[in-house]
Amino acid sequence: MNYTLKNYSALLFFLFLSGCKYFESNKDENISFPSELKIPALVIINVGNSFSNGKKINSNETIDLTSKITVNENSFLDLQIFVGELNSVIRIKGKASQMNANTIGGMTSHTARLDVGSLLINLKKMKNRDMFQVVTPVLSVGVRGTQFQITVADNGNSLLQVTKGEVSARVRVPSVRFITDRKILTEKDILNQIIIPLQEERILIAGEQISIKQSDVSNVLSKAKMSELVNNLETNKGVANLDQNYRAIVDNFQNSLNQKNVKPEAISTVMSQELKAILRQAANDRKKTILDLEFCELNGIDEKLI
């Protein structure tokens, strides 16, 4: 069969998690920088053609998931991951994937950014504060042990389907998240008040799914009068002196609010209401599909490996 390689990338990167149950929060200045880990994974099943940093992947070999994993269209990989408590099976279907893990203070954090494609996660319960998170252009998903699939379309629209356990979901605005993670904001920045609603979350249980569209996020930003800020942040992503440029953009936005006498509390209230509405309306019962059969396959693989 002829497979056509799709030049899409899904980058999985670390965002240090601290101070909340599922999701990322700002880093504490007093802690040491986390050390990066390699993520060895055994290739259990390899259907079609897949590549690790451009090198063809073969069944029964061990690969490092911190390399760029590219999976051809109509192909998939079943992998068993060995990192601390993350001894679990995942399936990568289509597009590409890359994964990072970091550890600090005895806590291991695995965070995945999936830009396009599909991941099936069969995650065993993790210990203590160890975390596993997947983020897409519009969605953040936090788990400690469950079964779920995330599918991201080419336009960034994201679908989360849960087959077992619980998953915590949040609407995500990458540019705003970026400036908080890079510590570009100071305590005096009024933007700190505005981004609090991004902590709004919904817990999904087995049998539920949630679909978040790029247009949903755009509508929230528009109603909260934050479109200009986010558009400027996105436009300047590739410039030199990124932190300085973002700092200037944030300052201009805050000055604009002051001139218009717009209170940050008003923006925060609008964002909170809109995000809650998205999360409340998007979740619905998921009918049994071929997805359940796929997880049965992964469970079977997992049991044979024990």
PyMOL commands that set and color helices and strands:
alter all, ss='L'
color gray80, all
select helices_A, chain A and resi 174-181+191-194+196-199+214-223+227-235+242-259+264-282+290-305
alter helices_A, ss='H'
color red, helices_A
select strands_A, chain A and resi 35-37+40-47+50-52+55-56+62-64+69-71+76-83+86-97+100-104+107-113+117-122+131-135+139-143+147-152+158-164+166-171+202-205+208-212+284-285
alter strands_A, ss='S'
color yellow, strands_A
deselect
rebuild
show_as cartoon
